[in-house]
Amino acid sequence: MGSRVTLIVISEAFTRWRWDALVAVATTWVTTFDDPGPKTLLG
């Protein structure tokens, strides 16, 4: 039971970390290449 809860917590943390990293990279990418291309791809 304990190991299952630990696995869920690790999975949640990993998913959130990946999402935060993805958002950070996407934001940096759009800011660096400030042209309609990235915005079109994202929207």
C-alpha positions as CSV (number, residue, x, y, z in Angstrom):
1,M,0.0,0.0,0.0
2,G,2.8,2.4,1.0
3,S,4.8,1.8,-2.1
4,R,1.7,2.4,-4.3
5,V,1.1,5.8,-2.7
6,T,4.8,6.6,-3.2
7,L,4.6,5.7,-6.8
8,I,1.6,7.9,-7.3
9,V,3.3,10.9,-5.6
10,I,6.5,10.4,-7.7
11,S,4.3,10.2,-10.9
12,E,2.5,13.4,-10.0
13,A,5.7,15.2,-9.2
14,F,7.3,14.0,-12.5
15,T,4.3,15.0,-14.5
16,R,4.2,18.5,-13.0
17,W,7.9,19.0,-13.4
18,R,7.7,18.0,-17.1
19,W,4.8,20.4,-17.6
20,D,6.6,23.3,-15.9
21,A,9.7,22.6,-17.9
22,L,7.6,22.4,-21.1
23,V,5.9,25.7,-20.4
24,A,9.3,27.4,-19.5
25,V,10.9,26.2,-22.7
26,A,7.9,27.2,-24.8
27,T,7.8,30.6,-23.2
28,T,11.5,31.1,-23.8
29,W,11.2,29.9,-27.4
30,V,8.3,32.3,-28.2
31,T,10.1,35.2,-26.5
32,T,13.4,34.5,-28.3
33,F,11.8,33.9,-31.7
34,D,9.3,36.7,-31.6
35,D,7.6,36.1,-34.9
36,P,4.1,34.7,-35.9
37,G,5.5,31.2,-36.5
38,P,5.6,29.9,-32.9
39,K,2.3,31.6,-32.0
40,T,0.6,29.9,-35.0
41,L,2.0,26.5,-34.0
42,L,0.9,27.0,-30.3
43,G,-2.5,28.5,-31.1
